[in-house]
Amino acid sequence: MKIAIAGKGGSGKTTIAGILTRVLANGGHKVWAIDADSNPNLGVTIGLPPEKARGMQPMPSKILKEITNEKGERALKLDMPAGEVVRKYGLPVSDRLTLLSMGSVDHAGVGCMCGGHARVRTLLSGIIDEQDEAVTVVDMEAGLEHLSRGTDRHVDVLIAVAEPYFKALETARRVFELGRELGIPRVVALANKFRSENELQVVRDYARQHSMPLIAEIPFDGEVQRADLAAEAPALDAKGRAVRAIEKMVDELGVARATQTV
């Protein structure tokens, strides 16, 4: 299964992607985590020290090759199996979790991240039969450009993160609509960081008004805030409210829990 997390900047998508990744790995799944944000922070959120996360090398352009398809059009294809890309260019975080990076903006005025988006899109298209039962979790770039580029075209589930204020809700709606337009099989919304029943109801009402099914409701959690200030991953063993909600979401996603833990 390939799962993408998207939403407005600051909505909590990276935190959700990081906790989901670790919950799946701790539950016995092999997980490929892809940081598809040009301002990458997923590494710290899954437990890497900041200096190690900063030093991570992105997937190189040589993983792709240009071909001519049956229509005579030029297209991109992986130059090696997806599993080999992960083994060569992924950073093992644990024996069940590997992190890959699209890359970051290191200098001003150098142009767009078109190549990075192309690598992520093509890698996702190549992760089909090669997955070897791995679950892929992708932290998408904030906003909507990844959808205009079709970066997440080949995922199975797109989760639009919605905070209880208008700009985040509007972004979630646009993510939802564009994901449906791309033909992603399952597009859902997620209520995040609400502090009261009134705030949760705002998200529920907006989601119902725009026919967006809510897959999870994740309340504000002080442990997430503490971890962010400390530049570390939120504790899973503390069983905070966010972790419990994401564990429940795993069941809603249809990812079977493995009995073996790591």
C-alpha positions, 0 to 999 in steps of 0.5 A: 500500500502507498499512502500520501499525506498532504495539506497546508504548511503547518497543518501537521502532515509531516508529524502524521506521516512520521508517527504513521511510519513508526507505528507501522514499523513497530507493528512489524511492517517493512516501511519505505518512507519518502520525504517529498517535501523540498523543505524536508523534516520527515527524518527528524520526525521518525527519529533521526538526529537533526545533523544526520537528517540534514546530511541525507543525500537525495535520490539522484537523477540517474535512477531514471531513464527516458524512453519512448512509449507505444504512442511515440511519446517520450516518458520517464521510467526507473532505470532499476527496480524500485527495491534497488533504489531503496537499497542504494539510496535509502537511509536505514532508520531501523531494520524495518524502516528506510527513508528516502529523500526527494531533495531540498532547496539548497541555494536561492535562484536555482530553479524548480524542484521538477526533477525531484518531483519526477523521481518521486512520481516515477518511483511510486509508479514502480512500486507495484509488484516489487513492494515485497509487502512493504508499506510506502508512506509519502510526506508530500510538499505543502500546498498543491504543486505536487498535485499539479505535477501528478507526483502522487498520481500512483498512490493508493490513498491520499490523506488531506490534513485539515486543521480547524481554521478556514485556510487549512480547511480550504487547502484540504478541500483543494487537495481532496478535489485534485486527488479525486481528479488525478484518479487516486483510488481513495482520497480522504480527509483527517481532522488534526490538532483540534483542542475542543469539541467545538473545533472538531465539529467545525472540521466535521461540518466542513468535511460533510459539506464538501463530501470529504470522508474523515478517516481520523480525528487527531486531537492536539497533543502536548507530546507532539509539541514537546517533541517538535521543540526538542527536535526529536520524534514523538514518543510512541510508548507514552501512548499519547492521544495523537499516537492512539488516533493514528493507531486507530487510523491504521485499521481504517486504512486496511493495513493489517497489523503484524503480530511481530514487533521490532 
